[in-house]
Amino acid sequence: MSALLLIVVQLVQPDRFGVELDSSGFTVRGLLGTTRYRWEQVDEFATVRIGSQTVVGFNYHDAPEYRGRVRRSGAKKRRPFGFDSFLPATLERRGEPLMRFMDSWRERR
């Protein structure tokens, strides 16, 4: 049921989801709010295969900025597959092209 609700929200308000990039960092927008990462917080981007999808994971240091009802855990925990977080798998650009794109923005800072 919750998956159906998420699909309906994505169809009705597609601009609520995604990633925004600017010169100081990037913001991941999701159903429960946003998470902001500064470029200097991100150590690396890399691809990893999870099931049938290739996703972009990244490691960061310091705490990101949260807005909305996204999870705010006190201690950063390593997630499975060796990354602190992942970019949404629903983006138009995915896998290796997305990783190279994000790295090019990070290297510009």
N, C-alpha and C positions, 0 to 999 in steps of 0.2 A: 504493500500500500504506500509506504513512504517513497519507494522508487517511482511510483506512478505520480505522486505529488511533485517530486523533483523534476520529472520530465515535463509536466504541465507548466510549472514555474519557468523552466528554461524556454519553453515555447512562447509563453506569454510575455516574459521579460528577459530576452536573451542578452541584453546589455548589462544585466546584473552579474554575469559570470565572465571571467577572463583574466587577462594579465595586462596591466598598463605599465609601460616603461618610460622613464625620464632620465635626465642626466645624473640624478642622485640615487636612483634605485628602481625597484619595481614593486607593484602592488598586485596581489592575487585577490580577486573578487570572487566570493562564493555565496551560497545561500544564507549563511549565518553571519556574514560580515566580510571584512577585509583584513589582510595581513600585509604589512609593508616591510620590505627588506631593503637595506641600503647596500649599494654595490660593495663597499668596503667590508661588509659583514659576510659576504659570500666567498667561500674558499674555492669552490669549483662547481662546475656543472658536468654531468655525465649521464649517459643513457644506461638503462637497465631494462631487461625484458621481464615483465610481470605477466604471467599468463600468455595471452595472445598479443599483448600490446608492448611496444617499446616506449617507455616513458623517460622523462628527464628528471633526474634527482639532483639535489644540491646539498652541500654542507655549508653551515654558517656558524658564526660565533656572535656572541652578544644576543640579546633578546630582540625579536622583531616587534613592530608596533601593531597592536591588535585594535580593531574597531568592530563593534557589533557583538554578536554572541559566539564568536569563534573561540576555540579552546585556548585558554591561557594557563598553561602548566608552569609551575615555578621552576622546575629543573628540566633542562633540555634532555631529551632521551633519544638515543639512536633508534631509528626505525629499522625495520627489516630491510635487507638489501644494502645496508651500509650508508644510507643517506638520512639526513635530518628531516628533509621534506621533499616534496615532488611538485612539479608544475602540473596543472590540470591536464588530464588526458583528453579533454574535449576540445582543445584548441585546434584551429585549422592547420597550423604548422605543428608537426610532431616529430618525435625521435631525433635522429642525428641533425636534420636541418634546424630544428628548434634549439638544440644544444649549441650549435655553432652560432646561431643568431643571438642567443643570450650571452654567450662568451664574448662576441664582438661588442656588445653593449657594455659589458663589464670591463673590458680592456680599454674602452674609451675614457673612463673616469680619470 
